[in-house]
Amino acid sequence: MKQIVIISGKGGTGKTIISASFASLAQSKVMVDSDVDAANLYLLTPPEN
Amino acid sequence: MIISVASGKGGTGKTTVAVNLALSLDENQSVQFLDCDVEEPNAHFFLKPQIHKSQPVFLPVPEIIEEKCTYCGKCAEVCAYNAIAVLKDTVLVFPELCHGCGGCSLLCPEKAIIEKGQKIGKIEFGASNDIQFIHGKLDIGQVMSPPLIREVKKHMNPTKTIIIDAPPGTSCPVVESVKGSDFSLLVTEPTPFGLNDLHLAAETLKKLEIPCGVVINRSDIGDSQVEEYCLEQSIPVLMTIPMDRNIAVAYSKGETIVATQPDYREKFQDLFRKILAIKK
């Protein structure tokens, strides 16, 4: 499994957008939102239960 | 008066609001600016303070004197942060987990623990015109920002109007930064991301019993859900800053809004007046 981490240092640069974009292009994937303070990825890629 | 500027979401404009508010108050108030975003302080790019003093900050982490240790395990039992593990005939210390509370050395029955200072970062003191400036810089690779934030805040001058630039997020570093504030400004953007994180930040402040108000940055893009949320929760929207390419260009050059658009001074002064009115 290849792991790609998307980080920035600076807030609000577009990490979540880029993560979600990669996720929409990837075939077989696991998405991990480790911004545990304020997780946002689910807003763009709503998980199906 | 201590005003902290927080957000939840990164990149909403906390530093922009904090810096421009501090600069707008300068005429009539004696201002102290504390940049508590110690992992990535940014305010100095805009305030451009003359730094006159730098001081390293150390966290006391335990060191075991093996000859005195009986491996009783009391230190591990006491440690709330799992920074110590006691095995059959050895003690492991994890300095990156240590919060420097001193509990282990205090309660060791054999007095087998001494505290060694581990450098976690530094504090710098300066002045930007009449604004007294202090920021913390956490060393790369260090994870403990709250102790450094506490050190920065030890230098608060209660005779001044204190503006605290808090880090993004809603956990320990933010709590440490906003704790003790008279009022907190939450800077947000009118988008689902802004709303999501604003809600988390507002709940955090509610638990800390710190009154708050909202500044909506880039207010004329996105949707109305943030405003509706604020209305629902009776959180006052104290200022809106529309999307403005000139502001973005100034920001990208390290210039402040009030330097490039002096009309904004009055708007930030108005923001301060509204905070005072709420606090009365």
Boltz contact constraints between the chains, C-beta under 6 A:
constraints:
  - contact:
      token1: [A, 9]
      token2: [B, 40]
      max_distance: 6.0
  - contact:
      token1: [A, 11]
      token2: [B, 10]
      max_distance: 6.0
  - contact:
      token1: [A, 11]
      token2: [B, 11]
      max_distance: 6.0
  - contact:
      token1: [A, 11]
      token2: [B, 168]
      max_distance: 6.0
  - contact:
      token1: [A, 12]
      token2: [B, 10]
      max_distance: 6.0
  - contact:
      token1: [A, 12]
      token2: [B, 11]
      max_distance: 6.0
  - contact:
      token1: [A, 37]
      token2: [B, 169]
      max_distance: 6.0
  - contact:
      token1: [A, 37]
      token2: [B, 170]
      max_distance: 6.0
  - contact:
      token1: [A, 37]
      token2: [B, 171]
      max_distance: 6.0
  - contact:
      token1: [A, 38]
      token2: [B, 8]
      max_distance: 6.0
  - contact:
      token1: [A, 38]
      token2: [B, 169]
      max_distance: 6.0
  - contact:
      token1: [A, 38]
      token2: [B, 170]
      max_distance: 6.0
  - contact:
      token1: [A, 38]
      token2: [B, 197]
      max_distance: 6.0
  - contact:
      token1: [A, 38]
      token2: [B, 200]
      max_distance: 6.0
  - contact:
      token1: [A, 40]
      token2: [B, 193]
      max_distance: 6.0
  - contact:
      token1: [A, 43]
      token2: [B, 192]
      max_distance: 6.0
